[in-house]
Amino acid sequence: WPNRFYLHATTSKGKKNNGPLLQAPRTIWDELKSKNLTAKNYAAGITTWVVGGFPTKALNGTSAPISQFFDAAKDGTLPAFSLIDPDYQASDDHPSHNILRGQAFVASVYKALAESPLWPKTLLVVTYDENGGFYDHVPPPKTVDDDPEFEQLGFRVPAFVIGPTVKKGYVCKTQLEHSSVAATLKTRWDIASLSKRMDATNDVSD
């Protein structure tokens, strides 16, 4: 969950376990709203992760079932920013669930976007909240953080960037992390900074 806190808020406020953050900081959702940008968190399962991660932070009108994502993709009415949560009981690519269901879900999202009238100006980022094992031959580097205890990055996680403007077959060697989502939103829409970590993090423009 700390990685997810960093994706949504570029900080976990010192939290290290998989429990809710009751004193929720400002998030990318707050900053998108302040810019009058449309944003939606679609859930393939019962609910989005944010409901458990930030239980005291109401995201009124922000959450929607995955069926609405597929309808909006088809109609060309997707919001400026969409975040999709898998079904955490079935298609999250996490043991003990069948990873084929997880990959089929990702493929269905890609297909919906690729066939959408919005595809020419769409960027799809597929990433995970943790690594796929406990070994990495590359020592994790350090970064900048409001909390010095969180300056050490962890093992690498897989990520794919997909879209009509992405370099074909390109392997990015730029250091990225979960706060890169917020950094990319800052580059694209000039949202306000959420932390020192966000300011120091690379966006995905490479």
N, C-alpha and C positions, 0 to 999 in steps of 0.2 A: 503493500500500500504506500509506503513512502515514495516510491517511484511515481505512483499515480498522483500523489499530492503535488509532486514536482511538475507533472504534466499540466495539471489544472491551475496550480498556484505558484509554481517555481520555488516552493518551500514546503517542508513538512512541519515547520515550527518546532523542530527538535524531536518529532515523533518518529520512532523506529519500528513500531510493530503494526500489525494488521488490525488496527482499531480506529474508530472514528475520531476525527479532529473536531472537538466540540467548539473551540474558539476558532472559527474559520477565518482565514485571511482573505484578502481580495483575490479574485481569480480572473482567468481569461474571460469568463462569462460576464463578470462585472464590467471589465474593460470594453468588451465588444458592445455591451448594452450602452455604455456611456458614449460610444461612437455611433449609436443608432444603427448598428449592424445586426442583421438577423442571424440568429444562431439556434441550433437545435441539437439536443443529445438524444439520439435514437437508441432504443433498447430492444434487443432481439429476445431477451428473456422477460422475467417478471418486472424488473426495474433496472435503472441505470446504476453504475457504481457510485455516482455522486451522492445518491440518497443515503448510502451507508457511510461514505467517506466524510461528507459534510452535512450531517443530519440537521443541524440548526440553521443551515443556509438554504432558504427557499429559492428554488429556481423556477418560479412561477411561469408556466407556459413554455418552458425550455425543453422538457422531456416529452417524448412521443414514442409510440410503438414502432417497430421496424417496418410494419406495413406502410406507414406514412412516408418513410424514406423511399421505399420502392415506388410509391405513387408519385411523389414529388420529383424523383429522378426521371420518371417516364414523362411527366408533364412539363419538365423544365422549370419547376418552381422550388427547387431546393434553396435553403437559406445560404447566406454568404459563407457561413462556417457550420459544418456538421461534424459531430463526434458520434461514433457508433460503438456501442458496447455489445459484445456477443451474449449469447445465452450462457450464463455462468454455470448452468446445470447440464449443458449439453455440447455447445459449440465453441468453447473458449480455448481450445488447443492445450488444455491442461489435463494432466493425469488426474483421475483415471478415465477421463472422457475420451471417446474415439476421435483421434486427430483428423480422420477423414471428414468428420462432420464439421470440424473447425475450418479445414481447408475448403470444403464445399461452401461454407458460409462466406468466407473471404471472396471466393470466386463469384458468388452471386452478387456481392456488393460491386465488385469490379465490372461484371457484365451489365448491371443496371446503370452504372456511370458511363461505361463505354458506349452504350446505346442511347444515352440521354442527349437531348439537344444542348445541354450545358457542357458536354465533354470537351469542346475546344478550349474552355477556360477553367478546367477542373484539375486539381492536384489531389491525388489520393495517397495518403501516408498510412502504411500498415506497420504497426509496431507492437511491442509486447511490454508487459510490466516487469518482466524478469528474464534472466538468461535461461538457456535450455539445458544447462548443466552446471557443474561446479569447477570447471577447469577453463582457463583462458591463458594462452601462451604469451599474451601481451599484458604486461603489468598495468593495471588501471592508473591513469594519470590523476592529477589534482586539478581543481578548478577554484573559482571564487564563490563564496557563499556568505550570507549574512551571519550564519552560525559556523564558526571555524571548525566545529566537530563534523560538519558535513561537506568539507572541502575535498575529501577523498571520494572520487568516483568509484563505482563498483565494476563488476564484470560487464562486458559488452552484451547488449541484447540485439536481436535481429530487427531490422527495419528495411522496408521497401518504399520507394517513392515512385509513383506510377502516374503517368499523364502524357498528353500529346506533346508537351514541351520538354520532357525529361530526356536526357542523353541516353540513347539506346545502348544497353549492355554496360553501362558505366558503373564502376565500383567507386563509391565516394570514400575518400581517405580523410576528409575533414572530421575533426572531433565533434560529434553530436551527442546529445543526451535528451532526457525527457523534457527539459525546459526549452529545447529547440523548437517545440511546437509554439510556445509563447513568443519566442524570438522571431519566428517566421510570421506570426500574426502582427508583430510590431513592424517588421519590414514591409508587410503587405498593406496594413491599415493604420500604422502608426499608433497602436494602442499604447497606453502608458506603461511604464516599467513597473514590475511587481517586486523586484528584488535585485540585489547585486548579481545574483546568479543569472538572472535573465539577461542583464546587461553584458555579462561576460560570455554568454553562450552563443555559438554559431547558429544561424538559421540554415534552412535546407537549400538555399539558392545555388550552392555548388552542384 
